[in-house]
Amino acid sequence: MRIKFTEEEERMFDMVMPYAAQKGGGIRPDAPPEIQAIYARLVEITNQYLTPCHLPDNWTTAKPTK
């Protein structure tokens, strides 16, 4: 799945990229507070696409359909 960002979100991403951590993802600890806030907002935006769907209550006992 590809996430389509708005122009504003793309600008936010461009602002954060210079502070990207070398390993493990995230941003460097020396990033200014405004960059940390922008990064946190981008994480919120992307997490909504990465969160799995709710499973029905009977998912462990459900039988396959034909």
C-alpha positions as CSV (number, residue, x, y, z in Angstrom):
1,M,0.0,0.0,0.0
2,R,1.2,3.5,-0.8
3,I,0.3,6.4,1.3
4,K,-0.6,9.6,-0.5
5,F,0.6,12.6,1.5
6,T,-0.8,16.1,1.1
7,E,1.5,18.9,-0.1
8,E,1.7,20.2,3.5
9,E,2.7,16.7,4.8
10,E,5.3,16.5,2.1
11,R,6.7,19.9,3.2
12,M,6.8,18.6,6.8
13,F,8.7,15.5,5.6
14,D,11.2,17.7,3.8
15,M,11.8,19.7,6.9
16,V,12.4,16.6,9.1
17,M,14.7,14.7,6.6
18,P,17.9,16.6,7.5
19,Y,17.5,15.4,11.1
20,A,16.9,11.7,10.2
21,A,18.8,9.3,12.4
22,Q,21.6,7.2,10.8
23,K,20.4,3.9,12.2
24,G,17.1,2.6,13.5
25,G,14.8,5.3,12.1
26,G,13.5,8.3,13.9
27,I,15.3,11.6,14.3
28,R,18.5,12.6,15.9
29,P,18.3,13.7,19.6
30,D,19.8,17.1,18.7
31,A,16.8,18.0,16.5
32,P,15.2,21.3,17.5
33,P,11.8,21.1,19.4
34,E,9.8,22.3,16.3
35,I,11.3,19.5,14.2
36,Q,10.5,17.0,17.0
37,A,6.9,18.2,17.0
38,I,6.7,17.9,13.2
39,Y,8.1,14.4,13.3
40,A,5.6,13.4,16.0
41,R,2.8,14.7,13.8
42,L,4.1,12.7,10.8
43,V,4.2,9.6,13.0
44,E,0.6,10.1,14.0
45,I,-0.4,10.5,10.3
46,T,1.4,7.4,9.2
47,N,0.4,5.2,12.2
48,Q,-3.3,5.4,11.1
49,Y,-2.3,3.5,7.9
50,L,-0.1,1.0,9.7
51,T,-2.5,0.0,12.5
52,P,-4.1,-3.4,11.8
53,C,-7.8,-3.7,11.2
54,H,-10.0,-4.8,14.1
55,L,-10.6,-8.5,14.1
56,P,-14.0,-10.0,14.8
57,D,-14.6,-11.6,18.2
58,N,-14.8,-15.0,16.6
59,W,-11.6,-14.8,14.6
60,T,-10.1,-17.8,16.4
61,T,-13.1,-20.1,15.9
62,A,-14.4,-18.9,12.5
63,K,-14.6,-21.5,9.8
64,P,-13.5,-20.8,6.2
65,T,-16.3,-19.9,3.7
66,K,-16.7,-21.7,0.4
